[in-house]
Amino acid sequence: MDDRIDFEAEVRSSSFIPHLQSVTKDAIIAELIDALDRDGKLPDRDEALKAVMDREATMSTGLANGVALPHGKSTTVPKLVAAFGLKPEGFDFKALDGQPSTLFVMVVSSITQASQHTQFLGELGRALMCPAVREKLLEVETIGGVADVLTET
């Protein structure tokens, strides 16, 4: 069985918040979880939130260059789901480089699908290494725009 993911399809089916309103780390995570829940992608909102918060408690998922990648593995989601959120003014998500985060990507996947989780994070990470991609993402207004920017070649 081929368990490769279709990165573009996964991004296009993701939830999107063009301007995150929350002003605390926990609230940003909850806002992204709520977007997934609102879009019918979480069988159990509270369990998904706990999975992400438990992962965040082990080490901040604020990476570098304005990117935060809160994620977790859940026993209730049947497949990988993602939510993209933008906060152009930035927020201190305790990133490794000490800079504010502006691009937030929440990933929740099944604990039985570690390969897909890793593939998605890897492809996302490769795309986000490019400063021009990060800059363009802050200008998009739809999830289709996010997918277009992340999959440009």
C-alpha positions in Angstrom: 0.0 0.0 0.0 1.3 3.4 -1.0 1.0 5.8 2.0 2.5 8.8 0.2 0.5 12.0 0.6 -0.6 14.4 -2.0 0.9 17.6 -0.4 -1.0 20.0 -2.6 -4.4 18.2 -2.0 -3.8 18.2 1.7 -3.0 21.9 1.7 -6.0 22.8 -0.4 -8.3 20.8 1.9 -6.9 22.6 5.0 -8.7 25.2 7.2 -7.5 28.8 6.9 -7.6 31.9 9.2 -6.3 34.9 7.3 -5.9 36.9 10.5 -5.6 35.2 13.8 -7.2 37.2 16.6 -5.8 35.5 19.6 -3.2 37.1 21.8 -1.8 34.2 23.8 0.0 31.0 22.7 -2.7 28.7 24.1 -5.5 30.9 22.5 -3.8 30.7 19.1 -3.6 27.0 19.3 -7.3 26.8 20.4 -8.3 29.2 17.5 -6.6 26.9 15.0 -8.2 23.8 16.6 -11.6 25.6 16.5 -11.1 26.3 12.7 -10.6 22.5 12.1 -13.6 21.7 14.3 -15.8 24.3 12.6 -14.9 22.8 9.3 -15.9 19.3 10.5 -12.4 17.8 10.5 -12.2 16.8 14.1 -14.3 14.0 15.6 -13.2 15.1 19.1 -12.1 18.7 19.4 -11.0 18.4 23.0 -8.9 15.3 22.4 -7.2 17.0 19.4 -6.5 20.1 21.5 -5.0 18.0 24.3 -2.7 16.2 21.8 -1.4 19.5 20.4 -1.0 21.1 23.9 0.8 18.0 25.2 3.2 18.1 22.3 3.7 21.9 22.8 4.5 21.3 26.5 7.5 19.1 25.6 9.1 21.9 23.4 7.9 25.0 21.7 6.9 24.5 18.1 7.9 28.1 17.3 10.6 27.4 14.8 12.5 30.3 13.1 11.9 32.9 10.4 8.4 33.7 11.6 7.1 30.1 11.4 5.2 28.2 14.1 4.1 24.6 13.6 2.0 23.4 16.5 1.1 19.8 15.9 0.1 16.6 17.6 -1.0 13.0 17.0 -4.5 12.0 18.0 -6.3 8.7 18.5 -9.5 10.1 17.1 -8.7 11.7 13.7 -8.8 9.2 10.9 -6.3 11.2 8.7 -4.0 14.2 8.7 -5.8 17.6 9.0 -4.2 21.0 8.9 -5.1 24.6 9.6 -3.1 27.6 8.4 -3.3 30.9 10.2 -1.6 34.3 9.6 -0.7 36.9 12.1 1.2 39.5 10.1 2.0 41.7 13.1 3.7 38.7 14.7 3.4 37.0 18.1 6.0 35.7 20.5 5.5 31.9 20.2 8.8 31.2 21.9 10.5 30.5 18.6 14.0 29.1 18.5 15.4 32.3 17.0 13.6 34.5 19.5 11.7 36.3 16.7 7.9 36.7 16.5 5.9 34.1 14.6 3.7 35.3 11.7 2.8 32.0 9.9 1.1 29.3 11.9 0.4 25.8 10.6 -1.4 23.3 12.9 -1.2 19.7 11.9 -3.2 17.0 13.7 -2.8 13.4 12.5 -3.6 9.9 13.5 -1.1 8.2 15.8 -1.2 5.3 13.3 -0.1 7.4 10.3 3.3 8.7 11.4 4.7 8.5 7.9 2.1 10.9 6.5 2.6 13.2 9.4 6.3 13.3 8.8 5.9 13.6 5.0 3.6 16.6 5.3 5.8 18.4 7.8 8.9 17.7 5.6 7.3 19.1 2.5 6.0 22.1 4.4 9.4 22.7 5.9 11.1 22.6 2.6 8.7 25.2 1.1 8.9 27.5 4.1 12.7 27.6 4.0 12.4 30.1 1.1 12.1 33.7 2.4 10.0 34.7 -0.7 7.5 31.9 0.0 7.1 33.2 3.6 6.6 36.7 2.4 4.0 35.7 -0.2 2.1 33.7 2.3 1.5 36.8 4.5 -0.4 38.3 1.5 -2.8 35.4 0.7 -6.5 35.6 1.4 -7.6 32.0 0.7 -6.4 28.5 1.3 -6.2 28.2 -2.5 -3.7 31.0 -2.3 -1.7 29.2 0.4 -1.6 26.1 -1.8 -0.5 28.0 -4.9 2.4 29.7 -3.0 3.5 26.5 -1.3 3.5 24.4 -4.5 5.1 27.0 -6.9 8.1 25.6 -8.7 
